[in-house]
């Protein structure tokens, strides 16, 4: 499964962490190889000096045998990990100091000095074979070092370098990644600020654009493309909104003239149908203008509004219509004002739309209740037939109607209610069952 970082920061840190880790390993390996090479060269120099010093201190005993005499002051003296052996052409030992550490047959005997490494079951040895002349016959002085001897510390130093080097590199790597995270977050701050600004875009803030000058050069083309797309969206949105508002406004006069002429129709039944249709047409045009106003006007939804007073005025205004249809209408609220944050006229439109909807969809003999609670909740309840199953999620859509053949509903009233609730930073909820439907909006109390 391929790993894929979700954020730009994590991608940069992940890739940079891999690069730093590879670099740290490469640097550590390079330093280790350098130290190993230097230690090997130093070791060879020591072996050569031991062999040359041994050649200078060869002495002959009274019985004619050769032996390795005492070193002169200042000469390198073999310590415990070192041995010096004098062998002849047959590979036999003539003289030695220290302990023999490798079979003599395995020691190279060449015409030129040579370094060699041998391994036995017990240890690894490094040596230097120096050819000399003994009584006219070839011989070799061999300096040998036991690399496994406790006194040999070069390998220990190299191993400790790997251990402690890793212990130093890992925290430094983590510290570097932490510094990278801080640097990258600081570098990406303009991008986060631009994202926060874009999140504020809405019908009331159509002029918001991403500040291109503050963004990194790599991200600036995306901001430019986004701003150009926003310009096109705003232009299309403005064109659509202006068309709705202009069309609705221009239709008001023809509707009024048509209603006046409908009064001149002699057939009473036809006259009533025409007036009813024109009234419905006029309400639809008025609702379209309300939507255009909501989408385009810069209204203040943070005024202090007495919710109880608005509800009382709505109940009083619709009482005649409810009584005419033989319906009951009641206001359930306390005696004290209920202050909320909002726009009084828009809240009144909400109550108008909800009350008209309840009156239109409940039969004679039913009751409608407008209630206000101290926590800023406004509700309209009726005991009509209820909303059809599955329709609760659809009734707030524009131009949606359950029965499109009825012809007396534009499908905009509840859409306006939902839009006004959204403008107040809340929403409208509905609970419905047979015999009861309740629309409820909770405004921000003061």
C-alpha positions in Angstrom: 0.0 0.0 0.0 1.5 3.3 -1.1 1.8 6.0 1.6 0.5 9.4 0.6 0.7 12.4 2.9 -2.5 14.4 3.0 -1.0 17.8 3.8 1.7 19.8 2.1 3.5 20.2 5.4 3.6 16.4 6.1 4.8 15.8 2.5 7.7 18.2 2.8 8.6 16.9 6.2 8.4 13.3 5.1 10.6 13.8 2.0 13.0 16.1 3.8 13.3 13.6 6.7 14.2 10.9 4.2 16.7 13.2 2.6 18.3 14.2 5.9 18.4 10.6 7.1 20.1 9.5 3.9 22.5 12.4 4.2 23.3 11.6 7.8 23.9 7.9 7.0 26.1 8.9 4.0 28.1 11.5 6.1 28.5 9.0 9.0 29.6 6.3 6.5 32.0 8.7 4.9 33.5 9.7 8.3 33.7 6.1 9.3 35.6 5.2 6.1 37.9 8.1 6.6 38.6 7.1 10.2 39.1 3.5 9.2 41.4 4.4 6.4 43.4 6.8 8.7 43.5 4.2 11.4 44.7 1.5 8.9 47.4 3.9 7.6 48.5 4.7 11.1 48.6 1.0 12.0 50.8 0.3 9.0 53.2 3.0 10.0 53.5 1.6 13.5 54.1 -1.9 12.1 56.7 -0.6 9.7 58.5 1.4 12.5 58.5 -1.7 14.7 60.0 -3.8 11.9 62.6 -1.2 11.0 63.5 -0.6 14.7 63.8 -4.4 15.1 66.2 -4.6 12.1 68.4 -2.0 13.8 68.6 -3.8 17.1 69.6 -7.2 15.8 72.6 -8.5 17.8 74.7 -11.6 17.8 75.3 -13.7 20.9 78.6 -15.3 21.9 77.6 -18.5 20.3 76.8 -16.8 17.0 73.0 -16.7 17.3 71.1 -13.6 16.3 68.7 -12.1 18.8 66.6 -8.9 19.0 68.5 -6.6 21.4 67.1 -3.8 23.5 65.7 -0.8 21.6 67.5 2.5 21.6 65.9 5.3 23.6 63.1 7.0 21.6 62.4 3.9 19.4 58.9 2.4 19.4 58.8 -0.5 21.7 56.5 -3.5 21.0 53.7 -3.6 23.6 51.6 -6.6 24.4 49.6 -6.8 21.2 52.8 -6.7 19.1 55.2 -9.5 18.2 58.5 -9.2 16.2 59.8 -12.4 14.5 62.9 -13.0 12.4 62.5 -15.9 9.9 64.7 -17.3 7.2 64.0 -18.3 3.6 62.6 -21.7 4.8 60.1 -20.0 7.0 61.8 -21.0 10.2 62.1 -18.8 13.2 65.5 -17.4 14.0 64.6 -15.0 16.8 61.4 -13.4 18.2 60.0 -11.1 20.9 56.5 -11.4 22.3 54.2 -14.3 21.7 53.8 -16.0 18.3 50.4 -15.1 17.0 50.1 -16.7 13.6 51.7 -19.8 11.9 55.1 -18.9 10.3 54.2 -20.6 7.1 51.4 -18.1 6.5 53.8 -15.1 6.7 54.6 -13.7 3.2 58.3 -13.7 2.2 58.7 -11.5 -0.7 61.6 -9.4 -2.2 59.8 -6.1 -1.2 58.2 -5.1 2.1 54.5 -6.1 2.2 51.6 -5.6 4.6 49.3 -8.6 5.3 46.3 -9.6 7.3 45.7 -13.1 8.7 42.8 -14.6 10.7 42.9 -17.6 13.0 40.2 -19.1 15.1 41.1 -16.9 18.0 41.9 -13.5 16.5 42.7 -11.3 13.5 46.3 -10.2 12.9 47.9 -7.5 10.9 51.6 -7.6 10.0 54.5 -6.1 8.0 57.1 -8.3 6.4 60.5 -6.5 5.9 63.2 -8.4 3.8 66.8 -8.1 5.2 70.1 -9.9 4.5 71.6 -12.2 7.2 75.1 -13.5 6.5 74.5 -13.1 2.8 71.2 -15.1 3.0 67.7 -13.6 2.8 65.7 -13.2 5.9 62.5 -11.3 7.0 61.8 -9.3 10.0 58.0 -9.5 10.6 56.1 -7.1 13.0 52.7 -8.6 13.9 49.8 -7.0 15.8 46.9 -8.8 17.4 43.8 -6.8 16.5 41.7 -8.6 19.1 44.0 -7.8 22.0 42.5 -5.5 24.7 45.2 -3.0 24.2 44.2 -2.5 20.6 41.7 0.3 20.8 41.3 1.5 17.2 38.4 -0.9 16.4 36.8 0.0 19.7 37.1 3.7 18.7 35.4 3.0 15.4 32.6 1.0 17.0 32.0 3.7 19.6 31.9 6.3 16.8 29.1 4.4 15.1 27.2 4.1 18.4 27.7 7.6 19.7 27.5 9.1 16.2 24.1 7.6 15.8 23.0 8.8 19.2 24.1 12.3 18.2 22.7 12.3 14.6 19.2 11.0 15.6 18.4 13.8 18.1 19.9 16.3 15.6 17.7 14.9 12.9 14.6 15.2 15.1 15.6 18.7 16.0 16.1 19.6 12.4 12.6 18.2 11.5 11.1 20.2 14.3 12.8 23.3 13.0 11.6 22.5 9.5 8.1 22.2 10.7 8.3 25.6 12.3 9.9 27.1 9.2 7.3 25.5 6.8 4.4 26.5 8.9 5.7 30.1 9.0 6.2 30.0 5.2 2.7 28.6 4.6 1.0 31.2 6.9 -0.1 33.3 4.0 -1.7 30.3 2.4 -3.6 29.5 5.6 -4.7 33.2 5.9 -5.9 33.1 2.3 -7.8 29.9 3.0 -9.5 31.5 6.1 -10.4 34.5 4.0 -11.9 32.3 1.3 -14.1 30.5 3.9 -15.8 33.9 4.6 -17.1 34.1 1.0 -20.9 34.3 0.8 -23.7 36.3 -0.8 -22.9 39.2 1.5 -19.1 39.2 0.8 -18.9 38.9 -3.0 -16.0 41.3 -3.1 -13.6 39.1 -1.1 -10.5 38.0 -3.1 -7.4 36.1 -2.2 -4.4 38.5 -1.7 -2.0 37.4 -4.4 0.9 39.6 -3.4 1.4 37.9 0.0 1.4 34.4 -1.3 4.6 32.4 -2.2 5.4 32.4 -5.9 4.6 28.7 -6.3 1.0 29.2 -4.9 0.3 32.5 -6.6 -1.0 31.0 -9.9 -3.6 29.0 -8.0 -4.7 32.2 -6.2 -4.9 34.0 -9.5 -7.0 31.3 -11.1 -9.3 31.2 -8.0 -9.8 35.0 -8.1 -10.6 34.8 -11.8 -13.1 32.0 -11.2 -14.7 34.0 -8.3 -15.1 37.0 -10.7 -16.9 34.8 -13.2 -19.1 33.3 -10.5 -20.0 36.7 -9.0 -20.7 38.0 -12.5 -23.1 35.1 -13.2 -24.7 35.3 -9.7 -25.2 39.1 -10.1 -26.7 38.6 -13.5 -29.1 36.0 -12.3 -30.1 38.0 -9.2 -30.6 41.2 -11.2 -32.8 39.3 -13.7 -35.0 37.9 -11.0 -35.4 41.3 -9.3 -36.0 43.1 -12.6 -38.4 40.5 -13.8 -40.4 40.5 -10.6 -40.4 44.3 -10.5 -41.5 44.7 -14.1 -44.3 42.2 -13.6 -46.0 44.1 -10.8 -47.5 46.7 -13.1 -49.0 44.2 -15.6 -50.4 42.2 -12.8 -52.1 45.3 -11.3 -53.5 46.3 -14.7 -54.8 42.7 -15.3 -56.5 42.7 -11.9 -58.2 46.0 -12.7 -59.5 44.6 -16.0 -60.6 41.4 -14.3 -63.0 43.5 -12.3 -64.7 44.3 -15.5 -65.5 40.7 -16.4 -69.2 40.2 -16.3 -69.1 36.5 -15.5 -68.8 36.4 -11.7 -67.3 32.9 -11.5 -64.7 33.7 -14.1 -64.0 37.0 -12.4 -63.3 35.3 -9.1 -61.0 32.7 -10.8 -59.1 35.4 -12.6 -58.6 37.5 -9.4 -57.5 34.4 -7.5 -55.0 33.5 -10.1 -53.7 37.1 -10.3 -53.5 37.2 -6.5 -51.4 34.0 -6.6 -49.3 35.4 -9.3 -48.8 38.6 -7.3 -47.7 36.7 -4.2 -45.2 34.7 -6.3 -43.7 37.9 -7.7 -43.6 39.4 -4.2 -41.8 36.4 -2.9 -39.3 36.5 -5.8 -38.6 40.1 -4.8 -38.1 39.0 -1.2 -35.6 36.4 -2.3 -33.7 39.0 -4.4 -33.7 41.3 -1.5 -32.3 38.6 0.9 -29.6 37.7 -1.6 -28.5 41.2 -2.4 -29.4 43.6 0.4 -26.9 44.4 3.1 -29.2 43.9 6.1 -28.2 44.1 9.7 -29.2 40.9 11.5 -27.8 42.0 14.8 -30.5 44.4 16.0 -32.4 43.9 19.3 -35.8 42.5 18.5 -38.7 41.8 20.8 -39.7 38.4 19.6 -42.9 38.4 21.6 -44.1 41.7 20.1 -43.4 40.4 16.5 -45.4 37.2 17.2 -48.3 39.2 18.8 -48.5 41.5 15.7 -48.5 38.5 13.4 -51.2 36.7 15.4 -53.3 39.8 15.3 -52.8 40.4 11.6 -53.8 36.8 10.6 -56.7 36.4 13.0 -59.3 37.7 10.5 -58.2 35.4 7.8 -58.1 32.4 10.2 -61.6 33.2 11.5 -62.9 33.6 7.9 -61.7 30.1 7.2 -63.2 28.9 10.6 -59.8 28.2 12.1 -58.5 29.1 15.5 -55.3 31.1 16.0 -53.6 31.7 19.4 -50.5 33.3 20.8 -48.7 31.4 23.6 -46.1 33.7 25.2 -45.4 35.3 28.5 -46.0 38.8 29.5 -42.4 39.9 29.4 -40.5 40.8 26.2 -38.2 38.2 24.7 -35.2 40.0 23.2 -33.2 38.3 20.5 -30.6 39.3 17.9 -32.0 39.7 14.4 -33.9 41.8 11.9 -37.4 42.6 12.9 -38.9 42.8 9.4 -37.3 39.6 8.3 -38.5 37.7 11.4 -42.0 39.1 10.7 -41.7 37.7 7.2 -40.8 34.3 8.7 -44.0 34.4 10.8 -46.0 35.5 7.9 -44.8 32.7 5.7 -45.2 30.0 8.4 -48.7 31.3 9.4 -49.9 31.5 5.8 -48.6 28.0 5.2 -50.4 26.7 8.3 -53.7 28.4 7.3 -53.5 27.1 3.8 -52.8 23.5 4.7 -55.2 23.0 7.6 -58.9 22.3 7.1 -61.7 24.3 8.9 -62.1 23.5 12.5 -58.4 23.2 13.2 -56.2 25.5 15.3 -52.9 27.3 14.8 -50.6 28.2 17.6 -47.8 30.8 17.6 -45.5 30.3 20.6 -42.5 32.2 22.0 -40.3 30.9 24.8 -37.8 32.9 26.9 -34.8 31.1 25.3 -35.6 32.8 21.9 -37.5 30.0 20.3 -40.3 30.9 17.9 -42.7 28.1 16.8 -45.8 27.8 14.6 -47.9 24.6 15.3 -51.0 23.4 13.6 -53.2 20.3 14.0 -53.6 19.7 10.3 -53.0 16.5 8.3 -49.2 16.7 8.6 -46.5 16.6 6.0 -46.2 13.5 3.8 -43.5 10.9 4.6 -40.2 11.8 3.0 -41.3 15.4 2.2 -39.7 17.0 5.3 -36.3 17.2 3.5 -37.9 18.7 0.4 -40.3 21.4 1.6 -37.6 24.1 2.0 -36.4 23.8 -1.6 -37.4 26.7 -3.9 -40.4 26.0 -6.1 -41.1 22.6 -4.5 -44.7 21.6 -4.2 -46.2 18.4 -3.1 -49.1 18.8 -5.5 -48.1 20.8 -8.6 -51.7 20.7 -9.9 -53.1 22.7 -7.0 -51.8 26.0 -8.5 -52.2 28.1 -5.4 -48.7 27.6 -4.0 -45.5 29.0 -5.5 -43.2 26.8 -3.4 -41.2 29.8 -2.2 -42.6 30.5 1.2 -40.7 27.9 3.2 -37.6 28.5 1.1 -37.7 32.2 2.2 -38.1 31.0 5.8 -35.1 28.8 5.5 -33.0 31.6 3.9 -34.0 34.1 6.6 -33.1 31.6 9.3 -29.7 31.0 7.7 -29.1 34.7 7.5 -29.7 34.8 11.3 -27.1 32.1 11.9 -29.7 29.5 12.7 -32.0 27.1 10.9 -35.6 26.0 10.8 -36.6 22.6 12.1 -39.9 20.7 11.4 -41.5 17.9 13.2 -44.7 16.5 11.7 -47.1 13.6 12.3 -50.7 13.1 11.5 -52.6 15.7 13.5 -49.7 18.0 14.3 -46.9 19.9 12.4 -44.5 22.2 14.2 -42.0 24.6 12.6 -39.4 25.9 15.1 -36.6 28.5 14.9 -34.3 29.3 17.8 -32.9 32.8 17.6 -29.9 34.1 19.6 -31.2 35.5 22.9 -29.8 38.7 24.4 
